[in-house]
Amino acid sequence: ARTYLQPQLNKACKSSEKREMGDVNPKDFILFAKEQFDVVHTWKDNTGDEKYIEDMAFPTLKFPSDHGILSTVLKEKNSVNAETDE
């Protein structure tokens, strides 16, 4: 859902209808080759404070995006087939 000031008016709703009409479904993914990287840390945020509140419809006044943030830190694995002698 969006406020009436956001460009997609077909998604606009009253603030009292935000919970019923808002989208709270996860849709974001981070894709990487598991043979090349290890996951160090992953987190999601829908507050702007590196926290996530489950079942919260957004945007909000403090977090004006209708997309949450999904972040991860990856560590490159040591390559077994590193440079070979020529």
C-alpha positions as CSV (number, residue, x, y, z in Angstrom):
1,A,0.0,0.0,0.0
2,R,1.1,3.6,-0.5
3,T,0.1,7.0,0.7
4,Y,-1.8,9.3,-1.6
5,L,1.4,11.4,-2.1
6,Q,3.3,8.5,-3.6
7,P,3.2,8.1,-7.4
8,Q,1.3,4.8,-7.7
9,L,-2.2,5.9,-6.8
10,N,-3.7,2.5,-7.6
11,K,-1.8,1.2,-4.5
12,A,-2.9,4.1,-2.2
13,C,-5.0,3.4,0.9
14,K,-6.1,5.2,4.1
15,S,-3.8,4.7,7.1
16,S,-6.6,2.9,8.9
17,E,-6.6,0.3,6.0
18,K,-2.8,-0.1,5.8
19,R,-2.8,-3.4,7.8
20,E,-5.4,-5.0,5.6
21,M,-4.2,-3.6,2.2
22,G,-0.4,-3.4,3.0
23,D,2.0,-6.0,1.7
24,V,3.9,-7.9,4.4
25,N,5.2,-10.8,2.3
26,P,9.0,-11.3,1.9
27,K,10.2,-11.1,-1.7
28,D,13.9,-10.4,-1.6
29,F,16.8,-12.8,-2.0
30,I,20.6,-12.6,-2.1
31,L,22.0,-15.0,-4.6
32,F,25.6,-16.2,-4.6
33,A,27.6,-19.3,-5.4
34,K,27.9,-21.3,-2.2
35,E,31.1,-22.9,-3.6
36,Q,32.8,-19.4,-3.6
37,F,31.4,-17.7,-0.4
38,D,30.5,-18.4,3.2
39,V,27.8,-16.3,4.9
40,V,29.2,-14.3,7.8
41,H,26.0,-12.5,8.9
42,T,22.6,-11.8,7.4
43,W,19.9,-9.4,8.7
44,K,16.8,-7.6,7.6
45,D,15.5,-4.1,8.4
46,N,12.2,-2.4,8.0
47,T,12.9,0.4,10.6
48,G,16.1,2.1,9.4
49,D,17.7,1.0,12.7
50,E,18.9,-2.4,11.4
51,K,15.9,-4.1,13.1
52,Y,13.0,-5.9,11.7
53,I,9.5,-5.8,13.1
54,E,7.4,-8.9,12.0
55,D,4.0,-8.3,10.5
56,M,4.6,-4.5,10.2
57,A,3.1,-2.9,7.1
58,F,5.3,-0.2,5.5
59,P,6.1,2.4,4.4
60,T,5.9,4.3,7.7
61,L,6.8,7.9,8.5
62,K,10.2,6.8,9.8
63,F,10.9,4.2,7.1
64,P,9.3,5.7,3.9
65,S,10.1,2.8,1.6
66,D,7.7,0.0,0.7
67,H,10.7,-2.4,0.4
68,G,12.5,-3.8,3.4
69,I,16.3,-4.1,3.4
70,L,18.0,-7.5,3.3
71,S,21.7,-7.4,4.0
72,T,24.5,-10.0,4.2
73,V,28.2,-10.1,4.7
74,L,30.0,-12.8,2.6
75,K,33.5,-14.1,3.0
76,E,35.3,-15.5,0.0
77,K,36.3,-19.1,0.4
78,N,39.9,-20.1,-0.3
79,S,40.1,-21.3,-3.9
80,V,41.5,-24.9,-4.1
81,N,42.3,-24.3,-7.8
82,A,44.2,-21.1,-7.3
83,E,46.8,-20.0,-9.8
84,T,48.7,-23.0,-11.2
85,D,52.2,-23.1,-12.5
86,E,52.5,-22.4,-16.2
